[in-house]
Amino acid sequence: MSKIITSPLSEENKKTTAAALQDALVNLIDLSLIGKQAHWNVVGSNFRSVHLQLDELIDLARGFSDDVAERISAIGANANGLASTIVSSAKTKGFATDFTSTSEIVGGIVDNLKIVIDVVREGIDATEGSDPVSQDLLIAVADGLEKQHWMWQAQEA
């Protein structure tokens, strides 16, 4: 058995923080998967710009999910990004598997981003007293996601 990573946090703060980070993790992973599904099946006017913007969103969500998972490990907990965990605990809406128009893609991405932002903001609130370092990470995640949310919403105007 390998040595267990110790936590700089109390057990209670570790538990609270790990739960908040895990919620963010599964939703970020699912957001990247939703983005990829949309990327493969987008059709219609402005195809190229939406297709490329989906790549940006996917890269952002994947980067944030890695940062969050590594923070979970750093506080002595275990990150769980298994497909079964994503399916059972992500709050996202998912996405169609058919070819989908750019306008439907944009609307679906806006909706899913809002859900993930809400989860991350809940994590920000939950970690305020338990771990300011993790809270800071979640604030950075929210900042990046909210910028994406704005950019996707602008296409609906």
Disulfide bonds with the S-S distance in Angstrom:
none
